[in-house]
C-alpha cells in the first residue's frame, strides 16, 4: 500500500476482523479439523521412566484412529496433559479429540509413577522436552509439525497438580489449564504456582467432593499471582462434579453433559486465545456472555498485562466493536494505523502501529470487569475495503506500570 493510500485509509478508517471461520464457531463445538489419534511410546532420556506411552490426538486427513497427520495447518501448538490418580492417557480421548479438532496436538502420557506428585511432574516435564525433540527428529510423527514456541501443559486432579509444577518450573511452556487440580500433601502442589509465569486457567465444579474447590482449585489460582498476561478461575455450579469437567461416560446425566460442555468451552477458548492468537475468543472468558452464564457460580480472573480483542463482524458502514483489557479504574487509549511498526519503547513494550499514520479510536476508563468495551463508527467508503489495519491500546494491568497491549491486525470488510 502506498503512503498516500495509507494516509487516506487512516483518515477514513474501516476495520474488520480477519480471523477465519473458526471465530464464528462456539469453542465447545467441534472445530474445523478432522481428528486422528494413536498411541506413541517415547524413549525417555530425561528423568522419570525410561519409556513413556502417550495418547496423541491431532488434526488428521480423516476422522479415524491412525489417520495421517493433516499438515495443512502445521506447525500446530501442543498440549501436554497429565491424568489423574489410577487413570491413564486413554481416559482423556474425548477431551483430546475435541481439542485436536481446533488445531492442537494433544499428548496425554501414562505415568507409572503414582505417589508423590513430584514424580508425575518429572514425567510431564520430560514429555514437554520430548515433544520439542521429536519436532526436529527426521522420521518422527511430530517432525516439523509442532510449534515448539506454543506449548501448554494441562491436567486433571493429580495431573492438574503436577501440571502446576511444570508451570512453576518455567520449562518453557506458554500456558496452563488445571482441571479440578489436587493440591495434595507431598508436597502442597499449589505452592508450585508461586513461581509460575505463564497465563493459566483453572476450572472446577462446585459439586466436586474429591478435590473441594476451596481447599484445592482456589489455592492454585490465588498463589499464581506473579504470572504474565492473564489468570482465570471458573467455578461451575453444584451439578458439576470432579469427573464431569474432563469428559462424560457412556450414559451421562444432563448435568454431566452440561458440565463438560462448559468446561471445554472455557478451556478451548483460553487455549485458542493464548496459543493460536485468536484474540476474539477472549470474549468467551471475560465478555457479557460469561458473566451472564447461570451455571458459573464464580467467574474470577485477573488481567495481569494490557490486552485487546475485537468483536467479529465490523465492516464498511458499520461499527468496530473492540474491548481493551486492563486493571479496573485505569485509563486506556486505543489507537490504529494502516501500517505496522516494530518500535521498542522500553518498559512500555513494543509499539506495533506506525506512529506517523497513527490515530486514536477510543479513550475510556477500565470498568470493574477489567474491560472497557467501545465502538468506533466505520464510514461507508468502498475505497477502504480490503485494506489492513493494525490496532493497539495502552493501559495498566494488575502488574504495575503502563504497557502496550499486543497488536491486532484486521482488514477492512466490504
Secondary structure per residue as TSV (DSSP state, phi and psi in degrees):
chain	resnum	aa	ss	phi	psi
A	1	X	-	360.0	131.0
A	2	X	-	-71.9	160.7
A	3	X	H	-64.3	-32.4
A	4	X	H	-65.3	-45.3
A	5	X	H	-66.4	-40.6
A	6	X	H	-60.2	-42.7
A	7	X	H	-64.1	-37.8
A	8	X	H	-66.0	-41.2
A	9	X	H	-62.4	-41.6
A	10	X	H	-61.6	-35.5
A	11	X	H	-74.0	-32.0
A	12	X	H	-96.2	-42.1
A	13	X	-	66.1	121.5
A	14	X	-	-153.9	136.7
A	15	X	-	-138.8	138.5
A	16	X	-	-142.5	146.8
A	17	X	-	-74.3	132.1
A	18	X	-	-112.5	94.7
A	19	X	-	-127.8	7.2
A	20	X	-	82.2	173.6
A	21	X	G	-66.6	-21.9
A	22	X	G	-63.8	-28.9
A	23	X	G	-63.9	-30.5
A	24	X	G	-73.5	-15.1
A	25	X	S	-86.1	157.0
A	26	X	-	-84.9	135.0
A	27	X	T	-67.9	-16.7
A	28	X	T	-78.6	-15.3
A	29	X	S	-87.2	161.7
A	30	X	-	-59.8	143.9
A	31	X	-	-81.3	-167.7
A	32	X	S	-82.6	-6.7
A	33	X	S	-100.4	142.9
A	34	X	E	-68.4	155.6
A	35	X	E	-125.9	132.7
A	36	X	E	-112.3	164.2
A	37	X	E	-151.7	152.9
A	38	X	E	-161.6	165.4
A	39	X	E	-103.4	129.6
A	40	X	E	-125.1	129.4
A	41	X	E	-104.0	120.0
A	42	X	E	-95.2	132.5
A	43	X	E	-70.4	131.0
A	44	X	-	-111.3	106.8
A	45	X	-	-83.2	-3.8
A	46	X	S	-96.7	-175.4
A	47	X	S	-64.2	151.0
A	48	X	S	111.5	-159.2
A	49	X	-	-65.8	152.6
A	50	X	S	-70.6	-23.9
A	51	X	E	-140.7	146.1
A	52	X	E	-131.6	107.2
A	53	X	E	-74.7	141.4
A	54	X	E	-137.2	137.8
A	55	X	E	-76.6	128.3
A	56	X	E	-122.3	118.8
A	57	X	E	-108.7	145.5
A	58	X	E	-160.2	156.5
A	59	X	E	-62.6	130.5
A	60	X	E	-132.4	166.9
A	61	X	S	-78.9	-14.4
A	62	X	S	-151.3	153.2
A	63	X	S	-87.0	83.1
A	64	X	S	-164.3	160.6
A	65	X	B	-63.6	133.3
A	66	X	T	78.6	6.2
A	67	X	-	-63.1	153.2
A	68	X	-	-63.6	150.6
A	69	X	B	-68.8	135.4
A	70	X	-	-86.1	109.9
A	71	X	-	-89.9	4.0
A	72	X	T	-63.5	-31.0
A	73	X	T	-107.5	6.3
A	74	X	-	-70.6	152.8
A	75	X	S	-80.3	143.5
A	76	X	E	-99.6	148.2
A	77	X	E	-63.4	158.2
A	78	X	E	-123.8	145.8
A	79	X	E	-119.6	115.7
A	80	X	E	-95.6	124.0
A	81	X	E	-121.8	135.9
A	82	X	E	-107.9	131.1
A	83	X	-	-86.3	170.7
A	84	X	-	-85.6	175.6
A	85	X	T	-59.9	131.3
A	86	X	T	70.2	-2.4
A	87	X	-	-89.3	-172.5
A	88	X	-	-151.3	177.2
A	89	X	G	-59.5	-38.0
A	90	X	G	-62.2	-22.6
A	91	X	G	-63.5	-14.9
A	92	X	G	-113.9	24.7
A	93	X	H	-60.7	-40.9
A	94	X	H	-61.1	-48.3
A	95	X	H	-66.4	-42.5
A	96	X	H	-62.4	-41.3
A	97	X	H	-65.4	-37.4
A	98	X	H	-62.8	-49.6
A	99	X	H	-65.5	-38.7
A	100	X	H	-63.2	-30.0
A	101	X	T	-66.3	-15.8
A	102	X	T	-99.3	10.5
A	103	X	S	92.0	41.0
A	104	X	E	-126.6	148.6
A	105	X	E	-79.8	135.4
A	106	X	E	-118.9	116.9
A	107	X	E	-122.5	103.3
A	108	X	E	-109.7	115.6
A	109	X	E	-85.1	163.0
A	110	X	-	-105.7	109.8
A	111	X	-	-85.2	139.6
A	112	X	-	-101.1	10.4
A	113	X	-	-116.7	73.0
A	114	X	-	-81.0	144.0
A	115	X	S	136.0	-138.4
A	116	X	S	-54.6	134.9
A	117	X	H	-70.3	-11.1
A	118	X	H	-60.6	-28.7
A	119	X	H	-68.4	-48.0
A	120	X	H	-67.9	-36.4
A	121	X	H	-57.0	-43.6
A	122	X	H	-58.7	-42.6
A	123	X	H	-73.6	-34.8
A	124	X	H	-62.0	-43.0
A	125	X	H	-61.7	-37.5
A	126	X	H	-63.9	-41.0
A	127	X	H	-66.0	-38.4
A	128	X	H	-56.5	-46.7
A	129	X	H	-66.8	-37.6
A	130	X	H	-66.1	-39.1
A	131	X	H	-60.4	-41.6
A	132	X	H	-64.3	-43.2
A	133	X	H	-62.6	-43.7
A	134	X	H	-66.9	-27.3
A	135	X	H	-60.0	-31.2
A	136	X	T	-107.9	3.6
A	137	X	S	-91.6	116.2
A	138	X	T	-57.0	132.1
A	139	X	T	92.7	-11.7
A	140	X	-	-72.8	149.4
A	141	X	T	-59.9	-28.6
A	142	X	T	-91.4	2.0
A	143	X	T	-57.6	121.3
A	144	X	T	58.3	20.4
A	145	X	T	-113.6	-11.6
A	146	X	E	-109.5	135.4
A	147	X	E	-85.5	102.0
A	148	X	E	-71.7	-8.8
A	149	X	E	-95.3	6.6
A	150	X	E	-137.2	75.4
A	151	X	E	-121.9	131.8
A	152	X	E	-112.4	154.9
A	153	X	E	-117.2	141.3
A	154	X	E	-148.0	168.6
A	155	X	E	-177.6	166.1
A	156	X	E	-122.1	133.5
A	157	X	T	58.9	-118.3
A	158	X	H	-54.7	-40.8
A	159	X	H	-67.3	-29.3
A	160	X	H	-66.9	-41.6
A	161	X	H	-63.8	-39.6
A	162	X	H	-67.3	-37.4
A	163	X	H	-62.1	-34.5
A	164	X	H	-60.2	-35.5
A	165	X	H	-65.0	-37.2
A	166	X	H	-66.6	-41.4
A	167	X	H	-61.1	-44.7
A	168	X	H	-71.1	-23.6
A	169	X	H	-78.3	-12.8
A	170	X	T	50.8	56.1
A	171	X	S	-92.1	15.4
A	172	X	S	99.1	20.2
A	173	X	-	-86.7	151.7
A	174	X	-	-102.5	-6.4
A	175	X	E	-165.5	162.3
A	176	X	E	-145.8	147.6
A	177	X	E	-132.9	125.7
A	178	X	E	-115.7	113.8
A	179	X	E	-99.1	116.5
A	180	X	S	42.9	56.0
A	181	X	-	-70.2	145.4
A	182	X	-	-95.7	120.0
A	183	X	-	-69.2	-38.1
A	184	X	-	71.5	179.3
A	185	X	S	-124.4	-18.4
A	186	X	S	-125.7	72.9
A	187	X	S	-91.4	-167.8
A	188	X	-	-74.4	101.0
A	189	X	G	-69.0	-18.0
A	190	X	G	-65.2	-22.9
A	191	X	G	-63.4	-26.2
A	192	X	G	-62.4	-23.8
A	193	X	G	-69.8	-15.1
A	194	X	G	-66.2	-20.0
A	195	X	G	-112.5	9.2
A	196	X	-	-72.7	145.2
A	197	X	-	-123.8	-18.4
A	198	X	S	-83.9	149.2
A	199	X	E	-60.1	150.0
A	200	X	E	-149.3	160.6
A	201	X	E	-131.2	131.4
A	202	X	E	-110.8	134.3
A	203	X	E	-132.1	130.9
A	204	X	E	-152.8	151.8
A	205	X	E	-96.3	140.1
A	206	X	T	-72.2	-8.0
A	207	X	T	-92.5	12.5
A	208	X	-	-79.1	112.7
A	209	X	S	-102.6	-4.0
A	210	X	S	-83.7	-48.2
A	211	X	S	-126.2	78.7
A	212	X	-	-52.0	133.3
A	213	X	G	-55.7	-41.2
A	214	X	G	-64.5	-28.8
A	215	X	G	-106.0	5.0
A	216	X	T	-133.9	-81.6
A	217	X	H	-55.9	-42.4
A	218	X	H	-61.8	-37.2
A	219	X	H	-66.3	-39.3
A	220	X	H	-62.0	-43.9
A	221	X	H	-64.8	-47.4
A	222	X	H	-64.8	-36.2
A	223	X	H	-82.0	-8.5
A	224	X	-	-92.6	39.3
A	225	X	T	-81.4	0.3
A	226	X	T	-105.0	7.6
A	227	X	-	-73.6	165.8
A	228	X	S	-94.0	160.0
A	229	X	S	72.9	-69.2
A	230	X	E	-165.5	144.1
A	231	X	E	-137.6	144.1
A	232	X	E	-139.9	152.7
A	233	X	E	-139.3	119.2
A	234	X	E	-114.3	116.8
A	235	X	E	-94.6	113.2
A	236	X	E	-77.1	164.4
A	237	X	-	-67.2	175.4
A	238	X	T	-64.3	-15.1
A	239	X	T	-77.9	-7.5
A	240	X	-	-95.9	121.6
A	241	X	-	-104.2	-168.0
A	242	X	T	-63.7	-35.9
A	243	X	T	-96.5	-26.1
A	244	X	T	-71.2	-16.8
A	245	X	T	-72.2	-15.7
A	246	X	T	-111.9	-4.5
A	247	X	-	157.3	177.6
A	248	X	-	-123.2	155.9
A	249	X	-	-85.7	-162.6
A	250	X	T	-75.6	-27.1
A	251	X	T	-130.1	69.7
A	252	X	-	-73.7	150.3
A	253	X	-	-80.2	163.7
A	254	X	H	-56.8	-38.0
A	255	X	H	-64.4	-41.5
A	256	X	H	-64.2	-40.4
A	257	X	H	-62.1	-45.3
A	258	X	H	-70.4	-37.0
A	259	X	H	-62.5	-44.7
A	260	X	H	-68.7	-34.9
A	261	X	H	-60.7	-47.1
A	262	X	H	-70.2	-38.0
A	263	X	H	-63.9	-47.8
A	264	X	H	-71.0	-25.5
A	265	X	H	-61.7	-50.3
A	266	X	H	-66.6	-42.3
A	267	X	H	-65.0	-46.5
A	268	X	H	-66.6	-43.9
A	269	X	H	-61.7	-43.3
A	270	X	H	-60.1	-47.5
A	271	X	H	-69.1	-36.0
A	272	X	H	-64.7	-40.2
A	273	X	H	-68.8	-43.7
A	274	X	H	-83.0	-44.3
A	275	X	H	-93.8	-34.9
A	276	X	S	-94.2	-7.4
A	277	X	-	69.9	18.8
A	278	X	-	-86.6	78.5
A	279	X	G	-63.2	-23.9
A	280	X	G	-60.7	-23.5
A	281	X	G	-72.3	-10.3
A	282	X	H	-59.8	-27.1
A	283	X	H	-61.4	-31.0
A	284	X	H	-64.8	-30.6
A	285	X	H	-86.5	-35.2
A	286	X	H	-127.5	-5.2
A	287	X	S	-78.8	-177.8
A	288	X	H	-60.1	-36.9
A	289	X	H	-62.4	-39.7
A	290	X	H	-65.5	-41.6
A	291	X	H	-71.1	-23.9
A	292	X	H	-92.4	-6.9
A	293	X	-	-65.1	115.5
A	294	X	T	-68.7	-18.2
A	295	X	T	-98.5	12.9
A	296	X	E	-97.7	104.0
A	297	X	E	-67.1	-37.9
A	298	X	E	-140.4	133.3
A	299	X	E	-124.9	101.3
A	300	X	E	-115.6	138.9
A	301	X	E	-156.5	162.4
A	302	X	E	-138.3	112.2
A	303	X	E	-81.5	100.4
A	304	X	-	-74.9	-38.3
A	305	X	S	-133.1	153.0
A	306	X	-	-55.3	143.7
A	307	X	E	-144.2	174.9
A	308	X	E	-160.4	135.5
A	309	X	E	-141.5	155.4
A	310	X	E	-113.4	142.3
A	311	X	-	-76.6	139.2
A	312	X	T	-70.0	157.9
A	313	X	T	107.6	-2.2
A	314	X	-	-70.9	146.7
A	315	X	-	-160.5	172.4
A	316	X	T	-56.1	131.4
A	317	X	T	84.8	-1.3
A	318	X	S	-113.9	-151.1
A	319	X	E	-125.0	150.6
A	320	X	E	-92.0	121.4
A	321	X	E	-103.6	116.8
A	322	X	E	-131.3	156.4
A	323	X	E	-133.3	96.1
A	324	X	E	-68.1	149.4
A	325	X	E	-127.2	137.9
A	326	X	-	-171.9	-167.4
A	327	X	S	-75.5	143.7
A	328	X	T	-58.3	142.6
A	329	X	T	77.0	-1.6
A	330	X	-	-85.3	143.6
A	331	X	E	-72.9	147.6
A	332	X	E	-137.3	136.9
A	333	X	E	-117.9	129.6
A	334	X	E	-115.6	132.4
A	335	X	E	-128.1	162.5
A	336	X	E	-141.1	160.4
A	337	X	E	-156.2	146.4
A	338	X	S	-82.3	8.4
A	339	X	S	-142.2	144.6
A	340	X	E	-86.5	174.7
A	341	X	E	-153.4	165.2
A	342	X	E	-138.4	81.9
A	343	X	E	-119.1	110.3
A	344	X	E	-69.9	132.6
A	345	X	-	-122.5	42.4
A	346	X	G	60.7	-132.1
A	347	X	G	-66.1	-16.6
A	348	X	G	-70.9	-24.2
A	349	X	-	105.0	-156.1
A	350	X	E	-100.4	120.9
A	351	X	E	-76.5	120.3
A	352	X	E	-104.8	1.3
A	353	X	E	-115.4	145.9
A	354	X	-	-68.1	117.2
A	355	X	T	-68.7	-23.8
A	356	X	T	-74.9	-20.1
A	357	X	T	-115.7	7.0
A	358	X	-	-73.4	143.1
A	359	X	E	-144.5	149.2
A	360	X	E	-77.1	143.0
A	361	X	E	-120.8	-2.2
A	362	X	E	179.3	142.3
A	363	X	E	-128.9	141.8
A	364	X	E	-161.1	177.4
A	365	X	E	-116.0	131.1
A	366	X	-	-65.9	134.4
A	367	X	-	-85.7	-176.6
A	368	X	T	-62.8	-26.3
A	369	X	T	-82.9	7.4
A	370	X	S	66.2	26.6
A	371	X	E	-133.1	160.5
A	372	X	E	-137.2	70.6
A	373	X	E	-57.3	137.8
A	374	X	E	-148.8	164.8
A	375	X	E	-132.7	151.3
A	376	X	E	-133.5	127.0
A	377	X	E	-68.8	137.6
A	378	X	-	-107.6	113.8
A	379	X	-	-59.4	152.0
A	380	X	-	-87.4	77.8
A	381	X	-	-128.3	106.6
A	382	X	G	-61.6	-24.8
A	383	X	G	-62.2	-20.7
A	384	X	G	-82.9	-16.6
A	385	X	T	-58.7	130.3
A	386	X	T	92.4	-6.3
A	387	X	-	-82.8	138.1
A	388	X	E	-80.4	149.6
A	389	X	E	-135.3	140.3
A	390	X	E	-111.8	136.6
A	391	X	E	-129.4	143.6
A	392	X	E	-154.9	151.8
A	393	X	E	-126.9	163.9
A	394	X	E	-131.9	129.6
A	395	X	E	-163.1	-162.2
A	396	X	E	-125.6	133.6
A	397	X	-	-94.0	-167.0
A	398	X	S	-73.0	-20.8
A	399	X	S	-71.4	126.7
A	400	X	S	-66.4	149.7
A	401	X	S	101.7	137.9
A	402	X	E	-69.0	142.5
A	403	X	E	-148.3	160.5
A	404	X	E	-82.9	143.8
A	405	X	-	-77.0	170.5
A	406	X	-	-58.0	151.7
A	407	X	-	-87.5	134.6
A	408	X	E	-110.0	133.6
A	409	X	E	-104.5	131.6
A	410	X	E	-131.8	168.6
A	411	X	E	-132.7	139.4
A	412	X	-	-65.0	129.9
A	413	X	-	-95.8	148.8
A	414	X	-	-72.3	360.0
